[in-house]
């Protein structure tokens, strides 16, 4: 009997008690007619753990969607920590803010609306620095977002990128769309950039995890 990756993921998820706050977030995203593409529950738990384990106080999220990942990140921050979340769609940001407020974490999260590249340039101008990054926005922008994160990173900062397998398309040599090419470039950079130490987890559509070397 062969067990599929999906069955293994379902088994793992069955071991954990359902997170009712995040379930409401998923319902809210669905009710708002938004794409149901939030980070997988298992990786959401991992975000919280990595933020907490790295003692991060300042976090940056590129791509808010409906607030699911933002809640996971904010949960790991200390009471005086701060997450800045970048979102191009103002309607999505409104939904995310509502969900973060429901989770009683709104004091830890600030939203910036607009093109992420512009927002990142502004953060660099402001000499902002961060301990933790989560990239989950337009896939074609991932290489640019990685370079921006490294520039904005404190030594030892953690950089996470979601969906690096793109439902298998990134591993298929016959697929050569611009977004897939960009994601392959991102993954190669994560794996080989001398400024980083890293790994890529293949479950739940792939998660890149990197640490900026001290």
N, C-alpha and C positions, 0 to 999 in steps of 0.2 A: 504494500500500500504506500503510495506516494502522497505526502502531505505538501500542499501548495504553500507558497509564501503567504497568501491571503489567509489560509487556515491557521497558520502559525501566528500571524498577527491577531486574528480573532481570539485564539486561545489565550495569548498574553493579555489582551484587553479584558477577557473574562475574569482574570484574576483580581482585577482592581474594582473597588467600589465606584459606581458612577458619580461623577462630579456634577452635582445638580446646577451649580452656577454656570458651568461651561455648557451644560445641556440647554439651559435657557438661552445662552448666547447663540448656540447653533440654531435653536428655534427662531430666535430673533432675526438672524441672518436670512433664514429661509423665508420668514414672514415678510421681510423687506424686499424680497426678490433679488437678493445679492448672490453672487457666485458662492457656492458651498465648497470653498477651497481652503478653509482654515487648516493650520498645521494639525497633523494627526495627534490624537490624545496622548499616545505614548511619548511623542516628541515634545508635546506641551509640558508634560511632567518633567521631561529632561531639561527644558528651558529653565523651569523654576529651580531645579536642583543645581544647574550650572551657574546660574546667577548667584544663588546662595553660597555654593561651594567656593566660588571665586571672590567672594566678598565685594561684589560689584556695588557701587553706589550710583553711578551714572550710566544709563543705558540708552541706546539709540535703536529704534525700530524703523526699517524702511519698508513701508507697506502695512497699513493698519487693518484694512478690510473692516471686519465687524468687531474687532477688539479681543478676539479669542487669544491670540498670541500675546497681545499687550497685557492681558490679565495674568497670563502665565509668567511673563517677565516681571511684572510689578509685584507679584506675590513673593518673589525671591529677594526683592530689594528690602533694605532696612527701612524703618519708619521715615527717616530723613532722606531716603533715596529718591531718584527722579528718572523717569523714562520720557524721552522725547520721541514721539511717534510721527513719522512723515506719511502723509496720505494725499494723493493727487485729487481724489474725488471728494468734494465737500459733503455729499450725501452719505458716503460711507463713513466719514469722520464723525458725523452726527450720530449714526448708529453705534459706532465704536465708543464714543463718549458716554452714550446712554448705558451701554453694557458695563463699562468700567465703573460708572457711578453705582450701578446695581451691585457690583462686586465690592463696593465700598473701598475703592482704590483710586478714586479720582484725584485725590491730593498728590498722588505720586506720578500722574501722567499728564503731559502736555502735548497737544496736537499742533502740528504745523501743516497747513494746507498749501499745496502747490506741487510743481514738478520737483521730484526728489533731487535731481541734479542741482537745481537752483538752491534748494534748501540746504544741501550739503555744502555748497560753496559758501553760503551765508554762515553756516556753523563754523567753517574754517576761518572765515573773516573774523568771527567773534572769538576765535581761539578756544572754542569748546573742545573738551577732551572727554572720552568715554572709556568705561571699563568693560562694556558688553555691547555687542551689536547683533541684531537679527535682521537678515535680508530675506524678504519674501514679497517681492514686487514684480514688475515686468521683467521677464527672464532675459530679454535682450540687454538690459541695463546691468546685469550682475557683474561683469568685469569692471565697469566703472564704479559700481557701488563698493566692490572689494577694495579697490585702490583708495577710494575716499575714506573707507573705514580704517585702513591702515594709517592714513595721514592723521585721522582724528583720534587714534587709539593711544591710551596710556600704555606704558610697557606692561606686558602680561595680559593685555585685554583679550577677551574671547570674541571670536567672530563666527556666527552661525549663518549658514545659507540653506534654505529649504528647497525641496523639489529638484534636486540636481540631476535626477534620472529622467525627469519629464515623462513619466509613465513609459519608460523604456526607450523613448526616442533618442535620448542622448547616447545610448549604447548601440544604436542601430546605424551602421556605416552607410546605409542607403538613404538616411534622412539628413538633409543638408539645409534646413530652413534657417533663416538668420537667428532666430531665438535659440535653436539647438546648437548652432555653431558658437554662439555667445556663451551658452552654458558649458559647453566643452572647454572653452577658453577659461572660464571661471574655475572649473574643477581642476584643470591642469595647473592654474596659478596657485590654487589652494594647496595642491600636492607638491609643487616644486619651488614656490617662492622662498628664497633664503631667509626672508624676514619672518617666516611662519613655521610653526610645527603643527601638524594637522593629521586628520583622518577623515574618511567619508564612510558613513553608515549606509548600507544599501536598503534597509527596510523602509516601509512607509514612503516610497518614492524618493528616498535618498536625502541625507542630511550631511552637509559639510561642517566640520568643526575645526576651527583653527585657533591657535594662540599666538599672539604677537610676541616675538622673542624679546627678552629683556636685554 
